[in-house]
Amino acid sequence: MLFGAAGMMVTMAMLAVTTAPSITNPVILPNGMDGEARNKAPGYAAAVLLFVFNSCFAIGWLGMTWLYPAEITNTRIRAAANGVSTSANWLFNFLVVMITPILFEKIKYQTYLVFMCTNAAILVTTYFIFPETAGRSLEEMDDIFARSSYLNPFDVVRKEQQTPRRYDKSGRPLGLEELIAEGGYGHAEKQLDNPDLDTRDAASSN
């Protein structure tokens, strides 16, 4: 998500540069409008940057409307949360489609700067407010949110960073290999189901 937001922000800034009249040097028409660019190389670069922007969007944000809400909400409100996020996605799509032609008519290439600032805000918001869910179970995320402040939106990221992980990046429980080596699969299964087992056994033996 951070990579996608950063990539979109940078490409929007570069699009503003490559489409600026001072760079393209367009022919000025009798009605005062910009005509064909004398310097065509920036236009080719801008076309490539549009594809780069779409690639960054696809990598970082295309599926987030459906994936991320399901990873941070519990089963009681998951369907409603996905409904809200999907509705917001299409609402803002509609808003962008409606205002973009107006922006290009009024401020021309500076429209890209507006979207650059929007993506910069997304980047900052994601870093400080969106907790990392990779390698976390749904139960872990429930616990992290339950221990976070309802009033401080930055607290959930801090709680996620402080909470020890139970699984590795492949989704395997941490320490599984050691447990299998120690006592086989049956021992590992018992330990993962009840991590306090060794402690109780040690206490009873004393």
FENPE-V888975 format. One line per field, one symbol per residue. phi: phi as a letter, one per 20 degrees, with the letter a starting at -180 (. if undefined). psi: psi as a letter, one per 40 degrees, with the letter a starting at -180 (. if undefined). Layout:
# FENPE-V888975
phi = ???
psi = ???
This chain:
# FENPE-V888975
phi = .fffffffffffffffffdfgfeelffefgenefdfffeegfffffffffffgffffffecgefgdefgfeddeffdfffffffffffgfffgfffffeffffffedlffgffffffffffffffffedeffdfmdeffffgffffeeffddfefffffffeefedcefenegfnfffffffbnfffffffffbfefffffffffe
psi = dddddddddddddddddeehdeddgihhideeihahhdheddddddddddddddddddddededddddddeeiiddedddddddddddddddddddddddddddddebeedddddddddddddddddddhiheheiidddddddddeiiedheedddddddehiieiaeeehhhedddddddeadddddddddgeeddddddddd.
